[in-house]
């Protein structure tokens, strides 16, 4: 008999609140607490609810788990919708977890510098060492950011998420990350330093933290994360052969 695998669904999102302020490419956000946006958020929650997650994992550092736990307990105890923060953790994660009767929500992030170089330095290095590649990376980043901003301005939240989670668009974003590997001169591999010491390391830690949540073979874990992480996380889940990976298109 084939052993049943736990299921996982990675919902790639854009950062709705202050969480996106640290990104190189930022979006101008409409107020997600406005009536129209609240209706659209509830539409997304109803769609994703069909996945029937047993646990919800979010982009919040594990070392600050007590903060997230206190916020969620305060929310389910007081049921005050307008006290929710504007970010996707509260707007999607808290609401769906409460609707499903979950007692807690799970932080799985790791986001600390451990050696290596910051991404800003990779950009500076590229600008000084390979202007054509730098121009290409910046052009692609700005083009993608402009496209997502246009969708945020003109489409529903569900439609924006459908775009962000489209496999073609996910692969395009990963292709841009791979260009950072070419930020090198002789034996000085600046881009690879950032990719391995930070980006791949961070996503492998996220993968490991999510695997730790599995306590039974029929576990169903919803992962709510910035869309830039989706390519690697989906691949890690698939390559591990430990999970049944669901597509967002099954639900949105």
C-alpha positions, 0 to 999 in steps of 0.5 A: 500500500502506498503511504499517504503523504501530507499535503501542502499548498503555498499561496504566494502573496504580495505584502499588503502592509509594512512588511513590504517596506524592506523589499527592493521593489515596493508597491503602493498599496490601497487600504486593505481595510476599505470596504471593497478590499475587505470583501475581496479578501473574504472572497479569497479566504472562502476559496482557499478554505476549500483546501481545508488546512489542518495548520496554517504557516506564515512568514513570521520568524520562529524566534518571535513565535510568542508575539504571533501567538499572543496576537492570534489569541487576542484576535480569536478572544476579542473577535475585533475585525478592525484591530487586524493589521493590514498585512497578509498574515492577519488578513488571510492567515488569522481570519482563515485560521479562526474560521477553521477553529484553529487554536494557533497559527505557525511562524516558519520564517528565518531572516537573519544575516549569517556571513555573506553579503546583502542583496543591495551589495550584489546590485552595487557590484553588478553596476560596477562590474557588468553594466549590461547585466545590471541594466537587464536585472533592473529593467526586469525587476522594474517591469515586473513591479510595474505589472504587479502594481497595475494589477493591484490598482485595477484588479481584485485581490483574487485576480492579483494572487492568480497572476502571482501564483501562475507557474509561468510568472513564478518561473520568470521571477526565479530566472531573475534570481538566477542572474544574481549568480552571474555577479562575479569577478575572477574568484569573487562570486558575490551573487552566489554568496548571497544566493547560497548564504542567504536566499537558498539557506532561508528557503531551506530553513522555511522548508524544514520548519514546515516539515516539523509541523507534520504530525500525521500523514493526513496533515494539510498545511497552508503556507502563506508567503511572499510570492518570491519564495513560491518557486523554491518552496514548491520545488523543495516540497516536490524534491523531498518526495515527502509531500503532495504539493497542491496548485493554487489554481485548484482553489482560486 
